[in-house]
Amino acid sequence: METAERVDVEQLKERFATFLQEQRYRNTAERMRILECVVEMPKHFSADELYVYMRTHGEKVSRATIYSTLELLRRCGLVVGHRFEGGSTKYELAVRLPNHDHLLCTDCGRIVEFCAPQLQELVEQISQQYALRAVRHSLQIFAQCPEFGRCPYQRELAAQ
């Protein structure tokens, strides 16, 4: 998976600026700073987690601006939003691990990202069967820890 250091932030900003111009939205420094912070965020994050991150790093930004900018970033294809079971939308930077799926533990909340080439082949086969062209897919598998009381991830969550 790409890390924040390997993501070309300037290229993402150029793509976002082009999108904003084409869609007739203002290209503001605040929107670009939100994109920079999205790149800094680890794995999956909610809009509220991004808000807290930015505020603790001295940024003066409103929740409403974060929500609206995340929607613009989603429409631009720079972030992907996921509605995992029972929670708020979680976002991730689209270029980090394209075309992947998620295994979610319903006990401890751990999210495992995985790529399965055979799944991609199945998506293509099904799309062709119905004379459509697949552009993306999303699969979420819900699972449970084998021994919840001994789950190492549950201890990590409790420590946070």
C-alpha positions, 0 to 999 in steps of 0.5 A: 500500500502506498504511504503518504510519503509516496502519494504525489500530493501536487498531482492530486491537487492539480486533479482536484483544481481541474475538477473544481474549475470544470464543475464551477466550484471555487478553488480555495486554500481551505479545500486544498488543505483538507486534501493535504490532510486526507493524504496524511490520514491513516487508512479509513477515517470519518469526517469527524476524525478528519475534523479532530485531526485538523483542529489538533494540528491548528487548522481553523476549519468547520465541520460543514466545510470538511463534509462538503469538501469530502463530497467533492473529493469523492465526486472527483474520484480522489477519495472513496466512501464506505458505509460499514455496518452500523457506522458513519461513512469511512473514507480512504484515499483512492490511490492508496490501494485501488480496487480492493475489498474489506473484511470487517470484524463485528466484534473488535471493529478491525478492517482488513483490506484485501485484493482477490484477482479471482473476484475481479474476474468474477466481476468482469464475467457477471458484467459481460453476462448482462452486457455492462462494463464494470467500473468498480465494485465493493465487497464487505465481508462481516466476520467475528474474531475466533476468540473475542476475549483473546482478540489482540485487536480489541486490546489495541482499541481499548488502549486508544 
